Amino acid sequence: MSQLLIRLSAKLSSRNNNVCIHKCFRLFSTGPYLTLGTRVQEVLPSGCKIGDVLLFDPAKEQILTLHDKTIPKELKDEEMIGTSHGWSFFYDRHDRIVRISDIFSPFASKSNPTVIPLPRLTDLPSEQIEQVCNVAMSSSSPLGDEDCVVAIKFSGDQLSLCRPGRDLEWTNILTPFHCCENSNVMYSKRYKRFYLSAPGGIHFFSYHLNENTEHHKLVYRDHPELDQSEWKTLSMCSRREYLVESSSSDERYLVKWYAHGSYSSVLNGIDYQTKRFMVFSEEETAEGKFMCYTEDIGEMCIFIASNETFCIPASSCPGLKPSTIYFMGHGFGSYDLTTGDTHHYKAPDGVITTPCWLPPVSI
């Protein structure tokens, strides 16, 4: 977890002016929030650390600090590789062990966060498990649900599935045709399967533990009306596709994220900036299922970063904007689907190695 340790100033531009805002969390409902990392205050003889957990609130554009949380020694040298349903996943590259923790949850135990070890990862022949695309989970908690399944998608053709607390080893699946190398995995509550989209968004594949892979072809209706120069600009952009399902309904969307890359002397590499998002809504007709372009997803908001992409109603948290995509990766901000306008957040100081959105939680 040392890679998550960051030095953060409390400076973040507010929605109206540049002021210094630093607020402690004392509510009974949460977020959504973006994980920023931890700030260590003390190292205990036991090997545990005491520190602050740092989160970003996009609705208020504020940094929230959860003070004096215990960072278990099992996580101190591990890298966070993603989140799902508010649970964080950490990877020890030395022993290839993945651990699940609720350390970033505002409602987790302050002195004794939950840590759940998973079996040692194994790689398929000719595959590597060093680079992770993302993680997804079939239920809201790995505790008390014996049917909960965790899926890890690696960069390459390997997808690994495991039931926490039940399986002694991972079920490794080779995704077909080398077409899902950098795809993100998501779980559909409606169909009870994990999904991967192929580049271009024309095909996707679904998986279930101990069941055969299913192939699906997407048929599109409607596309945005853009002039030739706009299409040319988008053709020079990198593009990634994300499948996401609404948390409050059976609606499903395919999001296409376009980002243009240019050389940055500051980064000494390619700097990508978001140019546009396109959203296609899945619609069922008498003729079959179609993906239909839309610039209005009602009151829904979509959250994309290194987490399992999720979609929630704006009404679930005051301050969220409907029909908006909140993103971190190729820039940091929110994109209004209706107007096409991008609102940029001021990135906090320090390096955020694995930024992940956490969905709202209430008790």
N, C-alpha and C positions, 0 to 999 in steps of 0.2 A: 504493500500500500504506500511505500515510500514515494512512488511516482505520483501519488495523488496529493502529496504535501505541497502546498502552494503558499506563497506570501501574497496576501491580498490587502490592498488598501481598501478603505470603506467608501472610496469615491465611486460613485456611479451616477450618471446623469439621470435626473428625474424626468418625468414626462414634460414638465413645464420649464425647468431650468436646471443648471448644473449646480447641484448642492450636494453636500455630504450627508448621506443617509445611512444609518446603521441601526438596525432594529432587532430586538430579541423576540423569539417566538414564544407567545403565551396564549395560544388560541386552542379551541377544541375541534377545529377542522383545518384542513391544510390545502395548500397549493392549487394548481400544480407548481412544482418547483424544478429548477435545474440544479443538478449537483455540481458544486464548484470544487469540492475537496475538503481536506481537513487541515487544521493549523495546530500543531503539537505545542502543548504548554509544559508538559512534564513527562519524563520517562520513569516508570516505576521499576523497582527491583525485580518484580515478577516478569518483566518483559512487556507488560501492557503499557499503553500511553494514555495520557489524559490530554484532551484537546478540544477544539471547537469544530463543529461541523458547519460548513458554509453552503448556503443555498441561495438561489436567485429566484425572486418572485416576479414573473413577467407582468402580472396584473398591476402591481404597484411599482415595478422597476426598482426594487429594493433588494439589498442583501439581507438575508435572515441568518442569524447566528444561533446555533444550539450549543450552549456553553458546557464545558467540563464533561464531555462524554468520554467514556472509556473506549479506547481502540484496542480490541483484543489482540494478543500477541500473534494469533494465527493469521492476522491480516496485515501485520506490520510491513512485510516485504512483498506483498502480493499486489498484482495489477488489477484494477477493476476493468472488466471486459463488457459490461452492459447491465441493464436493469430490465425487469419485467414486473408489472403490478406493484411497483414500489420496492421490490426486493433487489438488492445489489449482488452481482456475481463477481467473485475475485478468483484470479488464476495464479497459482504458484508454478512458474515455468520450470523450476528445478525438479519438483516431485510430480508435476503434472496433475495436481489436485485442484479441483474447483470447489469453492466454498460459497454458500449463499448466506447473506447477512441482511438484517434490517437496520444497519447502523445509520443510514441516512434518513430513516423515517423519524419524523418529529415525535411520534408516539412510542418509539422503541424505548426499551429500558435504558436509562442513562448510564447505569453502572455495569450492566450485564447484557449487552446486545446479543441477539440470537446469532449463532454461527452454525451452519449445517454443512458438514463435509459431504462431497459426492465422490464416487469411485474415481480411481486414477484414469485419466484419459489415455486412449491408445489411438494410433493413427493407422489408416488403411495403407496398403502398399502404394507407393508413389505419391502419397498425400502428406501434407504437413499440418500440424496443429499449433503452429506458433502464432499465426495471425487470425484473430477472430473477427467475423463480420458483426454478429450480434447474437443475443440470447432471447429466447421466448419461453413462456411457461403456460401450461394449459389451465391453471386455476389461479385464484387470487393469492393463495398461500401454499407453501410446501409443507406446512404443519397441519396435521389432522386430516389430510386428504390423501388417501392411499392411491387414488387414481391420478394424482398430479404428475405431469410429465414435463421435464425440462428438455429443451432443444438448443443446441449450440451449432451455429453455422460458421464454418471456418472459411477463410479465403482459399478457394480451391473447390474441390468437388465433394468434400466430406460434410455430412450432417450427422450429428450424434445425439441420441435420445437416451433418457434415463429417468427412472422414477425414484425421487429422493426417499431414502429410508427403506427401499424395497430391493432395488437392483444392486447387485454386487459388481456389475460391469456395464459399460455403455453399449448400446446398440448402434453400430456405425453403418451409415448408409452412403453409398456412392451415388451422387446426383448425376443425371444422364447428360450426355452429349457435351460436357464441358460448358454448358450454357448458363450455369447458375454460380459461377466462380465467386462473384462479389455480391450476390443477392442477399437480401435480409429476410430472415424467417419471421413469420407471424402465425399466431394461433387463432383459428376461427371458432368461437363458441357455437355459432350457428351450425357449422358442419362438423365440428369436433375433430378437426385435422389441422396439421401444420402446413403452411403454404410458402412456396418460394416462387418468385416471379423471374422469368428469363429476361435478359436485356432486350429492350424494345417494347416490353409489355405485351407481346403477342401470345406468349404461352406462359402457363405457370403449372407447377407440380404440387401435389398434396401428399402428405405422409401421415401415417398413424403407426404407433408402436405395433410391430409384428403383423402389419398389413402391407399389401402391395402398394407401390407408388401409383398414383393416378395422374394422368396428363389432362390438362384443360387448355382449350384454345379460346382466346378472347376475340370477340367480334366487336368492332367499334362502330358507333354511329355518332355523327357530328364531330367536328373539330373546330378549334377557334378560327375566326376569320382574321387572318394576318396577311399583311402585304408581303411581297416577295423578299424584300430586304430583311424583314423580321424573321422569316423562315430561314434565310441564309445565316443570320446571326445565331439562331438556335442550332443550326446544323454544325456550327463550329464549337458548340458548348459540350461539356461533359454532361451526361444524363444518368440519373439513377431512378429506379422505380420502387415504389413502396406500396404494398397492399395494407389496408387498414380497415378495421371493422368498428362500427359505432359501439360504444359501451352501453348505450341505452336503447338500441334498436338493432334490427338485422341489416341495416344499411352497410354496404361495403363500397370502398373507393379504391381506385388506383391513382397514386400521385406520381407525377413525373417532375423531377427536380432538375432544372437546367442551370448550370454554372459555367461561367467563362473564366478560363485560366490565362494568366499573364505572368511573366517573370517578375519577381520581386527581389531587389538587391538586399532589402532588409531581412527577408526570410532566406535569401540565397537559394531560392527555388520557386516553384509555381504557386501563385496565390490565386485561389478561386473565389469568385464573387457570384452570388446568386443573381441570375437574370430573370427567371420566371418559374412559376409553378403551373402545372396543368393538372386538373382533377377530373377524373372520369367516374361517374356513378354507375354502379351495376343496377340494371333494370331488367325485370322479368316481364316478358310479353308472351302472347300466344305463339309467337314465332321462335321463342327461345330467349336466352340471356344476352344482353348487349351492354357494352360500356359506353356511356353517353357523356360527352363533354359538358361540364357545368362550371359556371362562375358563381354559383350560389348553393352552398350546402346548408342553408338554413342557419340555425343557431349553433351548428357544430364547429368545433375547433380541432385541428390536427396538430400533433406534437411529434417532431422528427429530430433526432440526434443520434446518439449511439445506443439508445434504448429500443425496446420493442415499440414500434410506432403505435400510438393510441389516439382515439378520437372521443371527445367528451362534449357535452352541451356547454355553451358559454355561461348559461345560468347556474352552472355548478360552482362557479367562483366569481364573485363580483369583480368587475374590472376587465374580464376577458372579453374579447371582441368576437362576435359571431362571424362565421364564414371566413375564418382566418387560419393560416398555418404559422405556427411558432417553430422556429428552426434554429439549430446550432450546428455548424459544420462549415459550409461554404458561406461564411458570414454568421452573424448573430442578430436575429431580429424576428419580426413578424411580417407576414405577407397577406394583404387583404385581397381575397380572390375576386371580390366584386369590382374593386377599382384598379387592381394591379399595382397598388402602391406598396412599397416596402418601408417599414419603420425599423431603423437600426438601433440596437442597444449598444451602449458603450461597454466594451469588453473589460472585465476586471483585470487588474494587474496580476501577473503570474501566469503559469502554464497550466491549462486544464487538459489533462491527458485523455480523459474519457468523460466528456459531458453527457449527461443523461437526464431526460425529463422524468419526473416522478408524477404519477396521476394523483388527483385529489383523494384524500382519506379523511373520514370523519368518524368520531366515536361519540 
